[in-house]
Amino acid sequence: MLPYAERRYSGDDITNEAVFDRERDHYIIASVGWQGYRRVQQNLLHIDLIGGKVWIQRDGTEDGIADELEVAGVPKHDIVLAFHTAEDRSLLPEYAIA
């Protein structure tokens, strides 16, 4: 996740900040700053470790963090796409429902 914290946005005064709570297993990359006169404060990524699974709460990346997790060795059956409803997750059997 840390490479996302190092990304910069051209033409905007926006930075990414890593907000990690390792004690409670919450990991967020937040984008903050200004885009012209508009204030930006949003979560680019939010991942929690719950019950031995990787819960992707928010994925605002272009390519999707789930694929990167799989390449890093996390099996799909240990990844929960929590930004989808449980019903929608059941339609993606290669990923964990919960």
Phi, psi and omega in degrees: 000330185301326177303330177291330179290337182271353181289143178240152181253122182288138176082352180236155177263064184236135175235159175255138180238135175274124178237098186245130172245088184291335179292324182251004178060049173243132184224121184228139166249115182253135174263125181223148177146210184231138173241093189067238178262006182259129178283134178246127172206103182209158176274121173283315179223143173215116181233136174239148171257114184227124176055038178079005179245155176263111181264113176273102183280323181213134177225100179257019180277161181290317187262345181095126183285337181301318179296320179294322177296318179297316178299326180282357175108003178274119180294146180304326183289355175254007181249126178252121176275076190292347178283353172259153175294160178301323179297314178294324178297329180293342178277354179244074190297341180286340178259159179289145176278316176196000000 
